[in-house]
Amino acid sequence: MLSNKSLLLLTLLIVASALSAWSITDSYFGNRYGSYDARIYGMGSAGTFNDKGVLGISDNPANLTLMKKKYGFAANSYINRNEDNRATPFWNQFDYYIDDNVYSSNISIHDDFAGSAFVAHRFGKDGLGIGIYHKPLINFDASYREDVRNNRNTNDDVYANQIALNSIEGTGSLQQTGLVYSVSYGLGEYTDLNFGVDVSFLNGDVKQEKSIRWTDFAINAIPAFNLPNMIETQDYSLSGTQMKLGTALQLNTRFGIAATYTPKTILTQEGTYYYKRDAYRNTAVDSTNVSYKQNYILPTQMRFGMSYTPRNVLRTVFNMDVEYVLWSEVNERYDDMLNIYAGVEHAIVNRMPLRIGFQAVSNQFFTMEDAIDLNGDPIQVYNVNKIVNPMITAGSSIGLAKNVTVDLGFGYTWREYNALDLFGDAYYNDKTYTGAGSNSANIWTNPQYVVLKDRGWENPDKVRENNISLNAGISFSW
């Protein structure tokens, strides 16, 4: 019969299956996962050398013949809660900075699943293994809502009138199905050299939509004129193959090192782009609908890791990885990035193990802006921002039976950065759509004092994000 702790862990697994998007900032490159091995996830995703987790074969194919068991199967679920807060600086009448004025706050939840299985056998000192896994590689889910309200006086405990509703929605993920092959050579009584190859098939469908819709209040305020709604959608598929090479060296019973190399991967991105802004006054409908096919690049990644088990009563395991990503292969404006992962596990006899970890992963995102050069000609300016995402993790596990284990990994990450306004303020200047003078009555109170213009990098949004994640898995090995 299952213990209370076992029932609690199983309940969390069931909850993970029932829940179902995170940062809109990473709409092009998507949101990358850490290790899908829940044990390693709780150790900061430092799993280049991993001789226990079934899903560890997706982190390094050479881990396959490191496994202590001959057969293994695992199923994992992942939940992420993203909170996005966007603010503008608040100034007093003397132009002194007071605080940040949060104008939008969104919380969204995302879930995904992965599975893996392997067979590995020893033939004397040597070994041979084959495995398969399926997991999400990149997630493009996103959800954002923003109310646009006028400047109606709120001193009488009433809300300002809602004049428009802005939204951004993204769905889809890049799924990875990999075949893993590994061999092991015994160099000594406790020394093994392992080589692995991972050939995976990548595919996914992504849809992203951005829209501005005027409310009934705004429409009824100026019934003789049309306020244009706007919708912009991108619907595309990604497909291709990727290879990963891995090696792992078990030096002795307490120390091992490993490395992986994933070369630059070029995927096919094929889809449609649609844009429509309704007609208004003497301006016709603005509509674009095009199909496209282009390359989508995943940069080269090199990762080095080690695992050390000191001689102590806690059966401690310390893992650390260093990863180098050649982002310059995607665009020459990007810098190559160095990421760090580290974690430790303490296992006490007859008690649940305790795991903690840390990682620092860098991301980049770009924006394109319209500008004018020195000759007065229109140009597009590219702006690249680097964002460091620190993350702390923790986890534990429990054995349900001799060969059955449930693992839980928790993570918390945060970041703060500047970004352009997602929806320019000039769009809500209804004088553009009516041709009225500055003192004419419209959807704004005291319109002669309202100046609506798009904000650039001279006055950007301050964005604060945090993510709370749960990686839960159950594995069978014998």
C-alpha positions in Angstrom: 0.0 0.0 0.0 1.3 3.5 -0.9 2.4 5.8 1.9 1.0 9.4 2.3 4.2 10.8 0.7 3.7 8.5 -2.3 0.1 9.6 -2.7 1.1 13.2 -2.5 3.7 12.8 -5.3 1.2 10.9 -7.5 -1.4 13.6 -7.0 1.1 16.3 -8.2 1.7 14.2 -11.3 -2.0 14.0 -12.0 -2.4 17.8 -11.5 0.5 18.3 -13.9 -1.4 16.4 -16.6 -4.5 18.5 -16.1 -3.0 21.9 -16.4 -2.3 23.7 -19.6 2.3 29.8 -22.1 5.1 31.9 -21.0 7.3 34.8 -22.1 6.1 36.8 -25.1 9.5 38.4 -25.2 11.0 35.2 -26.7 8.4 34.9 -29.5 11.0 34.2 -32.2 13.5 32.0 -30.4 10.9 30.5 -28.1 11.3 29.3 -24.6 13.9 26.5 -24.0 13.6 23.9 -21.4 16.2 22.7 -19.0 16.8 18.9 -18.5 13.6 16.9 -18.7 15.1 14.4 -16.2 13.3 15.6 -13.0 16.2 14.5 -10.8 18.7 16.5 -12.9 16.3 19.4 -13.2 16.3 19.8 -9.4 20.1 19.9 -9.6 20.2 22.9 -11.9 19.9 20.9 -15.1 23.6 19.9 -14.8 23.2 16.4 -16.4 25.9 16.0 -19.0 27.2 13.2 -16.9 24.2 11.2 -15.6 24.2 7.5 -14.8 20.8 7.2 -13.2 18.0 9.1 -15.1 16.3 7.4 -18.0 15.6 10.8 -19.7 19.3 11.6 -19.2 19.9 10.0 -22.6 18.4 13.0 -24.2 20.9 15.3 -22.5 23.9 13.2 -23.6 23.6 10.1 -25.7 26.7 8.6 -24.0 24.8 8.5 -20.7 23.0 5.5 -22.1 25.8 3.0 -21.4 26.6 4.7 -18.1 23.2 3.4 -16.7 23.4 0.9 -13.9 20.3 -0.9 -15.2 19.7 -2.9 -18.3 16.2 -1.6 -19.1 14.5 1.7 -18.4 11.3 3.6 -19.1 10.3 7.1 -18.0 7.4 9.6 -18.4 7.7 13.2 -17.3 5.4 16.2 -17.2 6.4 19.9 -17.0 4.4 22.9 -15.7 5.5 26.5 -15.9 3.8 29.5 -14.4 5.0 32.8 -16.0 4.2 36.2 -14.5 4.9 39.3 -16.7 4.7 42.8 -15.3 5.2 45.9 -17.5 5.7 49.4 -16.2 6.5 52.9 -17.2 8.3 55.5 -15.1 6.1 57.8 -13.0 7.2 61.4 -12.7 5.9 64.3 -10.6 5.1 67.8 -11.9 8.8 68.8 -11.3 10.0 65.9 -13.5 11.4 63.9 -10.6 11.2 60.1 -10.9 8.8 58.7 -8.2 8.3 55.0 -9.0 7.4 52.6 -11.8 3.7 52.6 -12.8 2.6 49.0 -13.6 0.1 49.2 -16.5 -0.1 45.5 -17.4 0.2 42.3 -15.4 -0.3 38.8 -16.8 0.0 35.3 -15.4 -0.2 32.2 -17.6 0.4 28.5 -17.2 2.0 26.1 -19.6 2.5 22.3 -19.6 4.2 19.7 -21.7 5.2 16.0 -21.6 8.2 13.8 -22.4 9.0 10.1 -22.5 12.0 7.8 -22.9 13.0 4.2 -23.0 16.3 2.3 -23.4 18.0 -1.1 -23.5 21.6 -1.4 -22.5 23.7 -4.6 -22.0 27.2 -5.4 -20.8 29.4 -7.9 -22.6 32.2 -8.3 -20.2 33.9 -4.9 -19.7 32.2 -3.5 -22.8 28.7 -2.3 -23.3 26.1 -1.5 -26.0 22.8 0.4 -25.7 20.0 1.8 -27.8 17.3 4.2 -26.7 14.5 6.4 -27.9 12.9 9.6 -26.4 10.3 12.2 -27.3 10.3 15.7 -25.7 9.6 19.4 -26.5 12.8 21.2 -27.5 11.4 24.8 -27.8 8.0 26.2 -26.7 6.3 29.1 -28.4 3.2 29.4 -26.2 2.4 32.9 -25.0 -0.5 34.8 -23.6 -0.8 38.6 -23.1 -3.8 40.9 -22.4 -3.7 44.6 -22.0 -6.6 47.0 -21.3 -6.4 50.5 -22.8 -8.4 53.1 -20.8 -9.0 56.8 -21.2 -8.1 59.5 -18.7 -11.5 59.7 -17.0 -11.3 61.1 -13.5 -11.2 58.2 -11.0 -11.6 60.3 -7.8 -15.2 59.1 -7.5 -14.2 55.4 -7.1 -15.0 54.6 -10.7 -12.8 53.0 -13.3 -11.6 54.9 -16.3 -13.5 53.8 -19.5 -12.0 50.9 -21.4 -11.5 52.0 -25.0 -9.5 49.1 -26.5 -8.4 45.5 -25.7 -4.9 44.4 -26.9 -3.9 40.8 -27.0 -1.0 38.6 -28.1 -1.5 34.8 -28.3 1.0 32.2 -29.3 0.6 28.4 -29.4 2.8 25.5 -30.5 6.2 23.9 -29.8 9.1 22.3 -31.6 9.0 18.6 -30.7 12.0 16.4 -30.8 12.0 12.6 -31.3 15.5 11.1 -30.9 17.1 7.8 -31.6 20.2 7.2 -29.3 23.0 4.7 -29.8 25.9 4.3 -27.4 28.9 2.0 -26.8 31.1 1.6 -23.8 34.7 0.4 -23.6 36.1 -0.9 -20.3 39.6 0.6 -19.7 40.0 -0.7 -16.2 38.1 -2.2 -13.3 36.3 1.1 -12.5 37.1 3.0 -15.7 34.7 3.2 -18.7 34.8 5.3 -21.8 31.4 5.9 -23.5 30.5 7.2 -26.9 27.0 8.1 -28.0 25.2 9.4 -31.1 21.8 11.0 -31.1 19.9 11.6 -34.3 16.6 13.4 -33.8 13.7 14.5 -35.9 12.3 18.0 -35.2 8.9 19.2 -36.2 6.2 21.5 -34.9 3.4 23.9 -35.8 3.3 27.5 -34.4 0.7 30.1 -34.5 1.1 33.7 -33.2 -1.6 36.4 -33.2 -1.5 40.1 -32.2 -4.6 42.2 -32.2 -6.2 45.6 -31.2 -9.9 45.7 -30.9 -11.9 48.8 -29.9 -14.6 48.5 -27.3 -18.3 49.4 -27.6 -17.7 52.5 -25.5 -15.2 53.9 -27.9 -17.3 53.0 -31.0 -20.4 54.5 -29.6 -18.5 57.7 -28.5 -18.0 58.6 -32.2 -20.7 56.7 -34.1 -20.2 58.7 -37.3 -16.6 57.5 -37.8 -15.0 54.0 -38.0 -12.3 53.0 -35.5 -10.1 50.5 -37.2 -9.4 47.1 -35.6 -6.0 45.5 -36.3 -5.0 41.9 -36.5 -1.6 40.3 -37.3 -1.1 36.6 -37.5 1.8 34.3 -38.4 1.2 30.6 -38.9 4.1 28.3 -39.7 5.7 24.9 -39.4 9.2 23.9 -38.5 10.9 20.7 -39.6 14.3 19.2 -39.9 16.8 16.8 -38.3 19.5 17.3 -35.7 22.6 15.3 -34.6 24.3 15.3 -31.2 27.6 13.6 -30.3 28.4 12.7 -26.8 31.1 11.2 -24.7 31.4 10.3 -21.0 34.4 9.0 -19.1 33.9 7.2 -15.8 37.4 7.7 -14.2 36.6 5.8 -11.0 33.7 5.1 -8.7 33.6 8.7 -7.6 34.4 10.9 -10.5 33.2 11.3 -14.1 33.5 13.8 -16.9 31.4 14.2 -20.1 30.9 16.4 -23.1 28.4 16.9 -25.9 28.6 18.6 -29.3 25.5 19.7 -31.2 26.4 21.2 -34.6 24.5 24.1 -36.2 21.1 22.9 -37.3 19.1 24.5 -40.2 15.4 23.9 -40.0 12.8 24.7 -42.7 10.3 27.4 -41.6 7.3 27.5 -43.9 4.1 29.4 -43.3 1.9 32.4 -43.9 1.8 36.0 -42.7 -1.4 38.0 -42.5 -2.0 41.6 -41.5 -5.2 43.7 -41.7 -6.1 47.1 -40.4 -9.6 48.3 -41.1 -10.4 51.3 -43.2 -11.1 54.7 -41.6 -12.1 58.1 -42.8 -10.3 58.6 -46.1 -7.9 55.8 -45.7 -8.4 52.4 -47.3 -8.0 49.0 -45.7 -4.4 48.0 -45.2 -4.1 44.2 -45.8 -1.2 41.8 -46.5 -1.3 38.1 -46.9 1.9 36.3 -48.0 3.4 32.8 -47.9 7.0 32.3 -47.2 9.7 29.6 -46.8 13.0 30.3 -45.1 15.7 28.8 -42.8 15.4 28.7 -39.1 18.7 28.2 -37.4 19.5 26.5 -34.1 23.1 27.4 -33.2 26.0 25.1 -32.3 26.1 24.1 -28.7 29.1 22.6 -26.8 28.7 21.4 -23.3 31.1 20.1 -20.7 30.2 18.5 -17.4 31.5 16.6 -14.4 30.1 14.6 -11.6 31.8 14.0 -8.2 30.7 11.8 -5.4 32.7 12.5 -2.3 33.2 9.9 0.4 30.6 10.8 3.1 27.6 9.4 4.9 25.2 11.6 3.0 26.0 9.9 -0.3 26.5 13.4 -1.9 26.6 13.9 -5.6 27.9 17.2 -7.1 27.3 18.0 -10.8 28.4 21.0 -12.8 28.1 21.9 -16.5 29.4 24.7 -18.7 27.8 25.3 -22.0 28.9 27.5 -24.9 26.3 28.6 -27.5 27.4 30.1 -30.9 24.6 32.6 -31.3 26.6 34.5 -33.9 25.7 31.7 -36.3 22.1 32.9 -36.2 23.0 36.6 -36.7 26.3 38.4 -36.7 24.8 41.0 -34.3 24.5 38.4 -31.6 27.2 37.5 -29.1 28.2 34.0 -28.3 27.0 33.0 -24.8 28.4 31.0 -21.9 25.9 29.3 -19.6 26.6 27.7 -16.2 24.7 24.9 -14.4 25.5 23.4 -11.0 23.7 21.2 -8.5 24.1 18.9 -5.5 22.2 15.9 -4.1 22.3 14.6 -0.5 20.8 11.2 0.0 20.1 10.0 3.5 19.5 6.3 4.2 15.7 5.6 4.5 14.9 9.2 3.8 13.9 11.3 0.8 17.0 12.8 -1.0 17.4 16.6 -1.0 18.6 18.3 -4.2 19.4 22.0 -4.9 20.9 23.7 -7.9 21.5 26.9 -9.7 21.9 27.9 -13.4 22.6 31.2 -15.3 21.4 31.1 -18.9 21.7 34.0 -21.3 19.1 34.8 -24.0 19.0 37.4 -26.7 16.1 39.1 -28.5 16.0 41.7 -31.1 13.7 44.4 -32.3 13.4 46.2 -35.6 12.5 49.9 -35.6 11.8 52.4 -38.4 14.2 55.3 -38.5 15.6 58.0 -40.7 19.3 58.1 -41.8 21.4 61.2 -42.2 20.2 61.7 -45.8 16.6 61.6 -44.7 15.9 58.2 -46.1 13.8 55.6 -44.2 15.8 52.7 -42.7 15.3 49.8 -40.3 17.4 49.7 -37.1 18.1 46.5 -35.3 18.4 46.5 -31.6 19.8 43.4 -29.7 19.3 42.9 -26.0 21.1 40.3 -23.8 19.1 39.0 -20.9 20.6 36.8 -18.1 18.2 34.4 -16.5 19.3 33.2 -13.1 17.5 30.2 -11.7 17.4 28.3 -8.4 16.1 24.8 -8.3 15.3 22.1 -5.7 13.9 18.6 -5.8 13.5 15.2 -4.2 12.2 11.7 -5.0 10.6 8.7 -3.5 10.8 5.0 -4.4 7.3 3.6 -4.9 8.6 0.1 -5.4 11.9 -1.7 -5.9 12.2 -0.5 -9.5 9.8 2.4 -9.6 10.8 6.0 -8.6 9.0 9.3 -8.7 11.1 12.4 -9.0 10.1 16.1 -8.5 12.1 19.1 -9.6 11.2 22.7 -8.8 12.6 25.9 -10.3 12.3 29.6 -9.9 13.8 32.1 -12.3 13.5 35.8 -12.7 14.7 38.6 -15.0 14.3 42.4 -15.4 15.0 44.3 -18.6 13.9 47.2 -20.8 11.7 46.6 -23.9 9.7 48.7 -26.4 6.0 49.2 -25.8 4.2 46.3 -27.4 1.4 48.6 -28.7 2.2 52.1 -29.7 0.1 54.8 -28.0 -0.4 56.8 -31.2 -2.9 54.1 -32.4 -5.4 55.3 -29.8 -5.5 58.9 -31.0 -9.0 59.0 -32.3 -8.4 62.4 -33.9 -6.5 60.5 -36.5 -9.7 58.7 -37.5 -12.1 61.6 -37.2 -10.0 64.5 -38.4 -11.3 66.5 -35.4 -9.4 69.5 -33.9 -7.4 69.3 -30.7 -10.3 70.7 -28.6 -13.1 68.5 -30.1 -15.0 66.1 -27.9 -13.9 62.5 -28.3 -13.2 59.4 -26.3 -10.6 61.1 -24.2 -11.5 63.5 -21.3 -10.0 67.0 -21.8 -8.5 66.1 -25.2 -6.6 69.3 -25.5 -4.2 68.0 -22.8 -3.8 64.5 -24.3 -0.7 63.9 -26.4 -0.5 60.4 -27.8 2.7 59.3 -29.4 4.7 56.1 -29.7 7.4 55.6 -27.1 10.9 54.6 -28.2 14.1 53.6 -26.4 14.1 57.1 -24.8 11.2 55.9 -22.6 10.9 52.1 -22.8 8.9 49.7 -20.7 10.5 48.1 -17.7 9.6 44.4 -17.7 9.8 42.2 -14.7 9.3 38.5 -15.2 9.4 35.4 -13.0 8.7 31.7 -13.7 7.8 29.0 -11.3 8.2 25.5 -12.7 7.6 21.9 -11.8 9.1 18.9 -13.5 7.5 15.7 -12.3 8.4 12.2 -13.6 8.0 8.5 -12.9 10.6 6.0 -14.0 10.8 2.2 -14.2 14.2 0.5 -14.4 15.5 -3.0 -13.8 
